[in-house]
């Protein structure tokens, strides 16, 4: 009987050790991600410093790429798009007649188990493709 119990415990030990190691690796990954991904405040501060109003399109697109944002294409804005929520923020709405183009992007900033946070940013440009303003949001999403 003791021999049988020892055999059962021995056969359970290896899977439990493997599960324990996987759990430790997962926690280390989460900690590493938390420490290395940029915080939203850092990115917004960089936008304010590096992309003042009047910045040209190329510099904004380079910024999106350098900060690892997934971004759409630089596009002409339609009247329908100007009726959407991004354009209803007061600082954008007050400049809506000057906006001719936009480009937006997003990137993950952190994840905690089933929750992830990400940043969404949209830049607005005039007819000369110069930056007018931007919107910046930090969003949470459950997986």
N, C-alpha and C positions, 0 to 999 in steps of 0.2 A: 504494500500500500504506500509506504514512504517513497519507494522507488518510483511509483506511478506519479505521485505528487511532485517529486523532483523533476521528472520528465516533463510534466505539464508546465511547471514554473519556468523551466529552461526554454521550452518552446515559446512561451509568452514573452520572455525577457528581450529577445532580439527585436520583435516588432515594436515593443514599448520603447526601447532605446531609439529605434529609427523614428518613431512618431515624436519623441521628445526632441531629437536633433532637428527635425523639420520645424517644430514649433519654435525652437530657439533661432533657427535661420530666418523664419518669417518675422519674428520680433526684431532681429537685427536689421533686416531689410527695411522694415517700417521706420525704425529709428534712423537709419542712414538716409532714407528718403526725407524724413522730417527735417534732418539737419542740413541737407544739401540743396533741396529745392528752394528757390527764392520765395520769399514772402511777398504778398500782394503790395504791402507798403513800400518795399524796396523797388519793385517794378514801377509803381506809380511815381515814386520819387525820381526814378531815372527818366520816365516820360517827361515829367515837368522840366527837368534839367536839360535833357538832350534833344527834346523835340518842341521847342517853343513855337508859338503861332508864327506862320510864315515859312516853316520848314518845307523843303520840297519833297515830292513824292518818293524819290529814290532813297532818301535818308530814312523816311518812315518805313519803307519796305525792308531796308537793311536792318533797322531796329527790330522789326518783327522776326526776321530770320535769326538775328544774333541772340535774341531772347527765347528762341525755340518755340515761337507761337505757330500753331497751325493757322494759316491765314488764307482767306479767299483772294479773289482777284480784285485789282483796282478797277472800279466800275463806275459808269455814269449812273447817277441816281434818278429814278423815275418819280413821278408825282405820287404814285401808290406807295413806294418805299418811304417817302417823306411823311406818310400818314401812320407809319408803324411806331412802336413804342420807343425805340432809341431816339427818334426825332421829337418826341414829346417832352423830353427833359428840358427844363426852362432855359438852360444856357445854350442848348442846341436850337430849340424852337425860336429863340430870339434872332438866330442867324440863318434860319432855314432858307431864306431867299438867296443867300450867297453860296449855299452848298450845291456843288455840281457833281462831285465824285465822293466815293467812300471806299474804305477797305477795313475789314475787321479780322480779328483773330482770337484764339483762345489757347490756354495752356494749363496743364495740371499744376497745382501748387502743393498739394499734400493728399494723403489718403490715410484713413483710419478704419481698418477693417472693411465694413460695408459702406462707409462714407468717403467721398472724395470731394476736394474743393478745387475749383479752377477759376481762372481769371478770364473775363471776356472784355475785349477792348475794341472800339471802333473809332477810326479816324475819319474826319470830314475835311474835304478840300474845296477850294474855290475853282473858278474856271481856268485859272493859271496853274492849277495843280499844286497850290501852296496850302499848307495845313491851316485850317480855321480853328478846329477844336477837336475834342475827343470825348468819348464816354468810357467809363471804366466800372466794371462790376466784379465782385467776388461772389461766386455761387457755390452752393453745396448740392451734391447729387448722391443719391443712394444707388448702390449697384444691385 
